[in-house]
Amino acid sequence: GETLHEILKREKRLSVERSVKAGIQILDALAEAHQLGIIHRDLKPKNVMLVPQRHGDLIKVLDFGVARILRGDLEPGEDEWTLVGTATYMAPEQAQGFPVSSASDIYSVGVILYHMLTGRPPFTSKEDPVAVMIHHALSEAPSIRETHPELEIPEKLDRLILKALEKKPEDRFQSAHVFCNELEAFWED
């Protein structure tokens, strides 16, 4: 297979069908990890492998090297939070050095979906990753339908991605499973 990064570098952007189907599989993998208390913390196209199959791509989420295992048995102050991840795909709370949760991974999936559909993430800078982190923390993600009307992205899909990209974790989908179900329902409509 190839990483999503390699595919996007070559193809620039993916179809709605391929993007949604990849998003569903990424979220399905995350739902399993989250159920075990594991937060990926560095979801990005380089960590998503697409393996061609007869009926479409098989998606594999790679590199749990900076994953965080959430534990409820820590005393206050006992846990140290560090800033890890890739600025372009980083959730606002992660960019600000606050604790991560499954909602942080959901935000990253929103960025990946945005990138697959448009050919670029919502916030970028080749020279200044801190500027990108500030945008993630403070700037509302632009609607794909408004910034790229020529792509004719369905309104419902645009709304789903914008919900995943909400600044406050509690305003995003409550779980990877819920987001996955919403994408499946969109695709079945």
Summary of the structure (lengths in Angstrom):
residues: 189
radius of gyration: 15.8
end to end distance: 29.7
largest distance: 52.0
contacts: 565
relative contact order: 0.17
helix: 52%
strand: 10%
